[in-house]
Amino acid sequence: LPFLPLFFLQKIEIMGKILNEPSHTVVDPAPKFFKVWGNFGTGDYWTVAKCTVLAAPVGFLAGGPVKVPFAFAAGAIGAFGGFCLAYQDSSARLMGFAENAKEVRRMGA
């Protein structure tokens, strides 16, 4: 299909324009997915767990006649949202936008 854009298959090495300067030491200015995920700490995993545990009962209460499937779906959405929050925190630490003394010590930046 020649009309489909194939830009998503290309390796893109550019980064978005950051308007704020990092306030801490920069460990990696453009961390990749697995580096950010590997940088997750206990607090990040607690964020994922809290979002999952809080979302499941909300889905159960909102489920009406299909409470259990709604609870599972809400739990999955909560887990994904918690992962996104933890990912954002982890990448902010690596890029120097949040306190990152542990990362600087561990990775030697």
Secondary structure in CASP SS format (residue, H / E / C, confidence):
PFRMAT SS
TARGET T0000
AUTHOR 0000-0000-0000
METHOD secondary structure of the structure
MODEL  1
L C 1.00
P C 1.00
F C 1.00
L C 1.00
P C 1.00
L C 1.00
F H 1.00
F H 1.00
L H 1.00
Q C 1.00
K C 1.00
I C 1.00
E C 1.00
I C 1.00
M C 1.00
G C 1.00
K C 1.00
I C 1.00
L C 1.00
N C 1.00
E C 1.00
P C 1.00
S C 1.00
H C 1.00
T C 1.00
V C 1.00
V C 1.00
D C 1.00
P C 1.00
A C 1.00
P C 1.00
K C 1.00
F H 1.00
F H 1.00
K H 1.00
V H 1.00
W H 1.00
G H 1.00
N C 1.00
F C 1.00
G C 1.00
T H 1.00
G H 1.00
D H 1.00
Y H 1.00
W H 1.00
T H 1.00
V H 1.00
A H 1.00
K H 1.00
C H 1.00
T H 1.00
V H 1.00
L H 1.00
A H 1.00
A H 1.00
P H 1.00
V H 1.00
G H 1.00
F H 1.00
L H 1.00
A H 1.00
G C 1.00
G C 1.00
P C 1.00
V C 1.00
K H 1.00
V H 1.00
P H 1.00
F H 1.00
A H 1.00
F H 1.00
A H 1.00
A H 1.00
G H 1.00
A H 1.00
I H 1.00
G H 1.00
A H 1.00
F H 1.00
G H 1.00
G H 1.00
F H 1.00
C H 1.00
L H 1.00
A H 1.00
Y H 1.00
Q H 1.00
D H 1.00
S H 1.00
S H 1.00
A H 1.00
R H 1.00
L H 1.00
M H 1.00
G C 1.00
F C 1.00
A C 1.00
E C 1.00
N C 1.00
A H 1.00
K H 1.00
E H 1.00
V H 1.00
R H 1.00
R H 1.00
M H 1.00
G C 1.00
A C 1.00
END
